[in-house]
Amino acid sequence: MHKKQLEFERTLKNRIIKLYKNEEISNIIFLCIGTNKIIGDAIGPIVGSKIKHLENSYIKIYGTEDNNLNFNNAKTTIQNVYNNYEKSCIITIDAALSDNANSGDIFFSSGFIKIGKALEKTLCFYSDINIKYVVGESLFNKKKNLEVLKNVAKEKVSKDALFISKGIENVMLQFEGLR
């Protein structure tokens, strides 16, 4: 297995284990954010479609290529998750533009996440684990950022979505016994 894949899986696994140590987790919820109408924003829905087969009574997936979780419906979906899944581990997968990272870099964080920021829209909510995939450079202008998002190479997004989804799948298979 490639070193980058192992590192991704180790980071995700360790973050989930840390949450399990601190509290009881009743569900793992994946919020795969984005729209497949703009290739640079499609990483979430592509990953969601690739991991949808993992869904069961314990793992829930929101956001696929057929049913996008985007800025327009995110508030309702997130409220639904908060209302219906107590003690959940919420994991977001979202595209990002960055002024100091390379295209293809993947960053993990936790806490509040802002979606729609590149297009000067903002919806902020709490997520236990945020997986941000950098698709390009932020030009700090809505119109220019939209052009960056539209001009991302589809092959690169597809390849990296496969990388992320395979990593998630491998980690989720390790947590089968924790439920």
C-alpha positions in Angstrom: 0.0 0.0 0.0 1.2 3.5 -0.8 2.7 5.6 2.0 0.3 8.4 1.5 -2.7 6.0 1.7 -1.4 4.5 4.9 -0.9 8.0 6.4 -4.4 9.0 5.5 -5.9 5.8 7.0 -3.8 6.1 10.2 -4.8 9.7 10.7 -8.5 9.0 10.2 -8.4 5.9 12.4 -6.6 7.7 15.2 -9.1 10.6 15.2 -12.0 8.2 15.4 -10.3 6.2 18.2 -9.7 9.4 20.1 -13.5 10.2 19.9 -14.4 6.7 21.0 -12.1 7.1 24.1 -13.7 10.3 25.1 -17.4 9.4 24.6 -19.8 6.8 23.5 -20.5 7.0 19.7 -23.8 5.7 18.5 -23.4 6.4 14.7 -20.8 7.6 12.3 -22.3 10.2 9.9 -20.4 11.1 6.7 -21.4 14.5 5.2 -20.0 14.5 1.7 -20.4 18.1 0.7 -20.4 19.6 -2.8 -22.0 19.5 -6.2 -21.2 17.4 -9.2 -22.2 20.4 -11.4 -18.7 21.9 -10.8 -15.9 19.4 -11.0 -13.7 21.2 -8.5 -16.5 21.0 -5.9 -17.4 17.3 -6.7 -15.0 15.5 -4.4 -17.7 15.1 -1.6 -20.4 13.7 -3.8 -18.0 11.3 -5.6 -16.6 10.0 -2.3 -20.2 9.7 -1.0 -21.2 7.6 -4.0 -18.1 5.4 -3.6 -18.7 4.7 0.1 -22.5 4.5 0.0 -22.3 0.7 0.1 -20.9 1.0 3.7 -24.2 2.5 4.9 -26.0 0.4 7.6 -27.7 1.0 10.9 -24.5 2.4 12.3 -22.9 4.3 9.3 -24.9 7.0 7.5 -23.8 8.7 4.2 -25.3 12.1 3.1 -24.2 13.5 -0.2 -23.7 11.5 -3.4 -23.5 12.2 -7.1 -27.3 11.5 -7.4 -28.2 13.4 -4.2 -25.8 16.2 -3.6 -25.3 17.8 -0.2 -24.6 21.3 -1.1 -24.9 24.8 0.2 -28.6 25.0 -0.7 -29.7 21.9 1.3 -27.0 21.6 3.9 -28.7 23.5 6.6 -31.7 21.2 6.6 -29.7 18.0 6.3 -27.3 19.0 9.1 -30.3 19.9 11.4 -31.8 16.6 10.6 -28.5 14.8 11.5 -28.3 16.8 14.8 -31.9 16.0 15.6 -31.9 12.3 14.8 -28.5 11.0 15.7 -27.4 11.7 19.2 -23.8 10.9 20.2 -22.7 10.7 16.6 -19.3 11.1 15.1 -19.8 13.6 12.2 -17.1 13.4 9.4 -17.2 15.9 6.6 -15.5 15.5 3.2 -15.3 18.8 1.3 -13.3 20.5 -1.4 -11.3 23.6 -0.6 -9.3 26.4 -2.2 -6.1 27.4 -0.4 -3.6 30.1 -0.7 -0.8 28.1 0.9 -1.3 24.5 -0.1 -0.9 22.4 -3.2 -3.7 21.0 -5.3 -4.4 17.4 -4.1 -3.3 18.0 -0.5 -5.6 16.6 2.1 -6.0 18.2 5.5 -7.7 16.9 8.6 -9.2 19.2 11.3 -12.0 19.2 13.8 -14.4 21.7 15.0 -16.4 24.2 13.1 -16.4 24.0 9.3 -17.5 26.7 6.8 -19.0 25.6 3.6 -19.4 27.9 0.5 -16.5 30.2 1.6 -14.8 30.1 -1.8 -18.0 31.6 -3.4 -18.5 34.1 -0.6 -21.3 32.1 1.0 -21.0 30.7 4.5 -22.7 28.1 6.5 -20.9 27.1 9.6 -21.5 24.0 11.7 -19.6 21.6 14.0 -18.0 18.4 12.7 -15.9 16.0 14.7 -13.6 15.3 11.8 -13.2 17.5 8.7 -11.4 16.1 5.6 -10.5 19.0 3.3 -9.3 18.2 -0.2 -7.5 21.1 -1.8 -8.5 21.5 -5.5 -6.7 24.7 -6.3 -5.5 28.2 -5.2 -7.9 30.7 -3.7 -7.9 33.9 -5.6 -10.1 35.7 -3.0 -12.7 36.6 -5.5 -16.0 34.8 -6.1 -15.8 35.0 -9.9 -12.2 33.9 -10.1 -12.7 31.1 -7.6 -15.6 29.8 -9.6 -13.3 29.6 -12.6 -10.7 27.8 -10.6 -13.3 25.2 -9.5 -14.6 24.8 -13.0 -11.2 24.2 -14.5 -10.0 21.4 -12.1 -8.9 18.3 -14.0 -11.7 15.7 -13.8 -9.2 12.8 -13.8 -7.4 14.3 -10.7 -10.6 14.6 -8.8 -11.7 11.1 -9.7 -8.4 9.6 -8.8 -8.2 11.4 -5.4 -11.9 10.6 -4.7 -11.0 6.9 -5.1 -8.0 7.4 -2.8 -10.2 9.0 -0.1 -13.0 6.6 -0.4 -10.7 3.6 -0.3 -9.1 5.0 2.8 -12.5 5.5 4.5 -13.6 2.0 3.5 -10.5 0.4 4.9 -10.8 2.3 8.2 -14.6 1.6 8.6 -14.0 -2.1 8.1 -11.6 -1.9 11.1 -14.4 -0.4 13.3 -16.9 -3.2 12.6 -16.3 -4.6 16.1 -16.7 -1.3 18.0 -20.5 -1.1 17.6 
